[in-house]
Amino acid sequence: MADFVFNVSRLLGQQPGAQRAEAVEAPCAVMKVPELIKPVLGTARMTRIENAILVSGNMRSTVRVPCARCDCDVDVDVEFELADQFVPVGSDLSEENQQYLADCWRLDKRHNLDLIEVLAEGVVSAIPPFAACDQGCRVSELEEETSGPRIDPRFEPLYKIRQDMFPKDLKDEG
């Protein structure tokens, strides 16, 4: 089995509180996350709880994203925590349990716990929204061109009139 799919049938047969730890290694090729450049690594702790298996652990990897300042590619280490529940396929679907089960992942018919979707979700949520180069980088030319105050083209004639009438006010605003 892959290093991100685990059979938990034995754990399901044990009492709540039983635990098992497994090393996780999910290669980039199966993750469907284009920014990912290194495999996702970590340790998953699987704990038997009342109606499910709780998977917890710390995962890490590296993603390649554009720098927010210069738009060059930057490799960023990402880290995220797992805290997800997996329920067996045949779980009781009474109205009481439907709300609870809606937030859980499903085991397959053979009681295999597949972490690939959970890991992909964790990587995507850990990608920083504004990554920046470690070294000082130059601001992109596009940003330099647009860094001044932008004026709606419809209001340019009014802006020019205001500039002629109150030149000092506009210098203080900038």
N, C-alpha and C positions, 0 to 999 in steps of 0.2 A: 504494500500500500504506500501511497505518497506520504511525504512527511507533513501533510496538512489534513489527512483523512485518518480517523482513528475509530476502531471498533470498540464500542462501549457496552456491549451486551453483558459482559461480566459485571461491570460497574452498576448497570441497571438492576442486576439481581441482588446487589448488596444493600445494606441498611443506609438510610440517609446519614450523611457525614463521611462516608467512605470517599477516599481521594486517590487520585493517580496523576502523575506529572509526566509530560511528554515533551521532547524537543520538537520545535516546529521549524521547518524550512520550506518556504513556498517560493519556487522560482518565478522570475519575472514573466516568463513565457505563458504561464497559466493565469496570471493575475488580472489581465484586462485593464491595467492601469498604465497608460502610455508614459507617464512621468517616471515610473519606477525603473531604476537602473541596476539595483542589487536585490538579491532575494530577501524576503521578509524572514527574520530570524527571531527566536525567542523560546520561552518555555510556557506551555499551557498547563494549568492546573485544572483538572476535571474533578468536580465534587458532586457526589450524588445528593440531590435534594429531594423533597417530597415527590414532586411530579415530573422532575426533569434532571438534566445534567447542567450544572453551572460551570462555564468555562471562564477562567480568569487568567491573567498573565500580562507580561510586559513584552511588547514586540518592537523591533527596530528595523530600519532599512534606510536606503538612500534614494532620493528622487532628484530629477534634473528639471529645473524650472527656470524661466527667464528672470533676470535681475530686474527689479522694479525701477532702477535708475538708468541703466545702460542697455537693457534688453539682451545682454549676453547670457548664455546658459550658465547656471550656477548649480552645483551639486550640494544638496542640503540633506543632512541626516535628520530623519524623522523617527519619533518614538510615540507609541500609543499603548493604552491599556485595554485589555479585553475584560468584559464583564457581561457575558451573554448566556442565555439559557437555551438549551436544546431539548425538545420534547419528542417522545416516540411518535411514529406515524399514527398508531392506533389509540392515541390518547383520548380520554373521555371528552366529547364535544358538547356537553350539556351547556345550557345558557350560562351557568355559573362560571364554567371554565373557558368559555369563548373569549371573554375579555382578557383573561390571564394569558391564554394561548396565542392571542393576536400579536403579542410583543415578543414571542419566542421563535427561534429557528426550529426547523424540523430535522430529526434524524431520518435516514432512509429506512427501508423495510428490513434491512439486515443490521440495523442499529449502528450504522456508520455515521460518524460525526464529521462533516466536511466543513473545514474552517475557511475555505477559499473566499466566499462572499463576505464573511466577517472581517477577514484580513484586508480585502480590497476596500471595504468601507472604512476601516481604520486608517489605512494609508491615505486615502483621499481626504479624510477629515483632519489628518495631521499635516497636510501640505500647508506651509505658511502662505497667507494671502499676498504678502509683499516681501519676497526674499530679496536680499541684496548681496553684492559681491563682498568677499572678505577684505580685499584690497580696495583702496579708493578707486572708484570708477568714474568715468566722465558721464555727464548727463547726456542722454540721447539728443541728437540734433533736432528731432521733432519737438522735444520738450523745451529746448532752448528757444525755438521759434515761437512757441505758443505760451511761454511763461509770462509774457506781459498781459495787461488787462485786455480781455476780449470784448469787443463791442459788436453788438448785433448790427449787421449791415444796414438794416432799416433805420437805425438811429445814428449812423455816422454823420449825416448832415447836421443833426442837432448837437452832436458831440463837438464838431468843428466850430459851430457858433458859440457854444459854451467855452471852448478853448480860447477863442478870440476875446470873449467878454471877461473871463475870469481865469487868466493863465496861472496865477499864483495858487488858487484853490486846487487845481488839478495836480500841480507839482507836490503839494502836501499830501494828497491822497495816495500817490504812488509810492 
